[in-house]
Amino acid sequence: MKFLHTSITVKNMDATITFYTKRLGLKLLRRREIPENNAEVAFLTDEAHSTELELTYWRDKKSYEEGDQLDHLAFEVEDLDTTIKKMKNEGVEVAKEPYMLKGGSKRLAFIKDPNGIWIELIEKG
């Protein structure tokens, strides 16, 4: 598996992008709407492009408690179906079975770690 990105939930997308680009020197890679989730995402990276930070703005989220901002971790896998089957056999909870977002180009699924943290598995493609 290859570690791809960490996602955090944000209150204001524009202000957060400005903070990470102006204060921390990250570069905005892409930004797009996710209509089926009523959300918007943006991806930023450092100069080395070592990993990405995903900013997620949930339009329906009304309450933001400190500590709730970690949304998910993401890993790239060679074969999503084989990986999910293996995870299930090992007792890992599958939060979302493999699917593809509208307008997306890769299949993804979500599992949970022992603490309930969501881990996105993205099929290499």
N, C-alpha and C positions, 0 to 999 in steps of 0.2 A: 504494500500500500504506500501511497505517496500522500503526505500531509499537504492539503491545498489551502485552506483558509480557516479563519475564525470569524464568526459572525456576532456582532453586538447589536442590540436593539437601541435605537436612537429616538429622541424626542423631536428633533428638528434636523432634517437632512442637510439643508444648506449650511446651517451653522456648524454642523459636525464635519462636513466636508472641508469647510474653511479652516476649522481648527486643525485637522490632520494634515492638510496640505500646507497651510501657512506657518503653523507652529511646529509641526514635526517633520515637515519636508517630504511627506508621502505624495505620490502622484495618483490622480484620479484616472483609472483605467476605463471604466464604463459605468453607466447608470441607466436603470430601466425600471419600468412599471411591471408589477406582477398582478394583473387584474383579478385573477381567480382567488388571490389571497388578500385583495384590497391593500396591497403593500407596494413599496418601492425599495429597490436595492441599489447600492453603489459599491464598487470594488476599488480599493486603493492598494498600492504596493510601495515598497522602498526601491532605492536605486538598483539593488541587486536582483530584484524580482524574486526574492527567496520564498515568499509566501504572500498571501493576500489578506486584507482586512475587509470583510463584508459589513457594510452598514445596512441595517434593515429598519425601515420605518413602517410600522403597522398603523394604518389609518384608523382602525377600530379600537386600538388600545387606549384606554382612558386613564389607567393608573400606572405610574412608573415608580416602583419601589427600588431604592438603592440596593444593588446586588442582583437585580433581576435582568440586567442588561445582556448577559451572555446568552446568545440565541442558540448557536450550535458550532461544532467543529466539523470540518469537511475533509474527507480522504478520497483519493482516486483509487479505483479498483479495476482490475483487468476484466473480470466477468461478474457482473452484478448478480445474476441469478445463482451462480455457484457460491458466491460469497454469502448471499442471504441464506441459502440452504445450509451452509456450514454454520453460520451464526445461530440459526434456529436449532440445529442439532446440538449445539453447545449451550443451549438454554438462554441465549441472548434475546431480549425482547425486541421485536420488530415494531416500530412505531408507525411506519408507513411502508407498505409494499412497493416494489419498483413501479415507477411511473415516469411520465415526461410532462414538463410544463408546456403549455401552449406557447409556441414560438421558440421553444428550447431545442437544443440539438443533442442533448445527452440524457440518458435515463438516470434516475436517481432513486434512492430509498433512504429511510431513516431508521436507525436503531437507537437504543438507549443504553447508556453506561449504567453501572450499579447505583449511581447517584441520581439517575433520571435525566442526565444531560443528554440532549439529542446529538447524534453523530450522523452527518449526511455522508452517504456513500454515492459517489458519482462514477459512472462507468466510463472508462477511458474510451475515446472514440475518435 
